[in-house]
Amino acid sequence: DQNQAKCVACGLCAVVCPPNAIELQPGETDQVKERFPVDFKIHMGRCINCGYCEEACPKYAIEMSKMYELNASSLDVIIYSMEVLLGDYFFLGP
């Protein structure tokens, strides 16, 4: 499914991110104890495009892309939510 996250909410991406641009809130299913992201955001105004998040991800859920658009009056408002990232954009998708 195009809109299903590969992310298992391990948190490695957020740990290795030098500017702390990744916010992750993990969740867990009751039956099989599978982890998934309840909320995931990337603050693109903070991101330095180092690629550490992509390298750290054990499930290849984050992919660096040349497709981006950063146009805002303030860097603090360029925040990509999980919904945006799972859409036709770039990160967290299959």
N, C-alpha and C positions, 0 to 999 in steps of 0.2 A: 504494500500500500504506500503510495507517494507521501501521504501525510502521517506516517507512523515513524516515531523517533527510534533510532538505533541506540540512543543514549541509555545507559544503565545507571545513571546518576552516581557514578563512583566519585566524582568530584576532583579527579586528577587535573582536568583542564583549569579549573578555578585555582587550584593550588600552585600550578606552574606559571600562571599568568602574572608577569612582572608588574603591570599597572593595575591589577585587580579589576579587570574589565568584565569578568564573567561572574554572574550571580546564579547560583543553582540551589534550588530547594528540592531535596529528594523525597520520594514517596515509596511505599511498598505495598504490594498486593497482599491480601490476607491468606489466600490459599497456597500459593507456590513460593511466596517470599521473594518475588521478583521486584527489583528496584526500577524506578522510572522517574523522570523529572516531573515534578508537580509544576514547577516554574523554572524557566531558564531565560536569562537575558544576557545580551552582550552589549556593553556600553561602547559603541563604536567611536565615540569621541575620546575615549581613553586608550583604545586598542592601538598598539604600535606595530601590528602586522608581523610579529616575530615568528609565528607559526608553532610556538611551544605547545599550544592547546591541541593542535592537530597531531603533533608527535606523541603527546602523552595519552591520547585517547585509545584505549584498548579495543574499542568496537568500531573505529573509523567513522564515528558519528559527526566529527567536525572536519570540514574540508575547506581549506583556504581557496578563495576564488578571486578571479580578476574582475568579477562582476560586483560592482559596488556603486553606491551613490551617496555621497555625503554633502548635503547642502542644508545648512541650518543656521539660524542666527546665533546659536550657542552650542558648544560641544556637548553640554550636559543633556540635551534633548535627543541626541542621536542614540536611541536605545532600541535594539531589535528584540522583540519579544519572541517567545517560543512559537506563536502563531505565524509570525512573519518568517521566522527561520525555517519552519516546516513547509511553508508555501513554495512558490516557484523561485524563491531566492536561492540560498546557498547552503547553510549549515544544517546539521542534524537530520537531514533526510536520507533516504536509501541511496 
